[in-house]
């Protein structure tokens, strides 16, 4: 699940499952960045010239680096997965459109159909719809 095996996946569902894993990781990495910045600010403004301030600043830097690396890595994976899902959905859409072969009627064809239905104007026609 944590590998890049999704690159060879052929299922939109599998890709969606992988995306569901990577998206929260991007948010977690962003949280680490925020926490790292907060620790550095606290170390600079509140705990100056002490060992605990230096330690706090180092932890802030470590969290910043880890968070930024996570944002980049997981962000790339998320973008890649989203692109693959969109591409696969576009292919499926094209296949379905080829099957149903949608057509548009010209204005002339629409007029001809309308004229052929004039005989039914004003007549009641029973219509049964089965809503199963």
C-alpha positions, 0 to 999 in steps of 0.5 A, a space after each residue: 500500500 505504501 509503495 508506488 504499485 499504484 502506478 501499474 494499477 488498472 482500476 479507478 477504484 484501486 487508484 482511488 483507494 491509494 489516493 485516500 491514503 496519500 491525501 491525509 498524509 499531505 495534511 499531516 505533513 503540512 501539520 508538521 511544517 506548521 508545528 516546526 514553524 511554531 517551535 522555531 518562533 517560540 524558541 526565538 521569542 520566548 526561550 532565548 539563550 538557553 539550552 531548552 531554546 536551542 533544543 526547541 529550535 532544533 526540533 522545529 527545524 527537524 519537523 520543518 524538514 520532515 514536513 516539507 519532504 512529506 508535503 513534496 513527496 505525498 503531494 507529487 503522489 497525490 497529483 500523479 494519482 489524480 491525473 491517472 484517475 482523470 485519464 482513466 475516467 476520460 478513456 472510459 467516457 470515450 469508450 461509452 460515448 463510442 458505444 452509444 454513438 451520440 448524435 445531434 439533430 440538425 435544425 432541418 431534422 428537428 423540423 421534420 420530426 415536429 411536422 410528422 408529430 402534428 397529427 398527434 397534437 391535442 390528442 390524449 395518449 396514455 403513458 405508463 412509466 414503470 418506476 422500478 
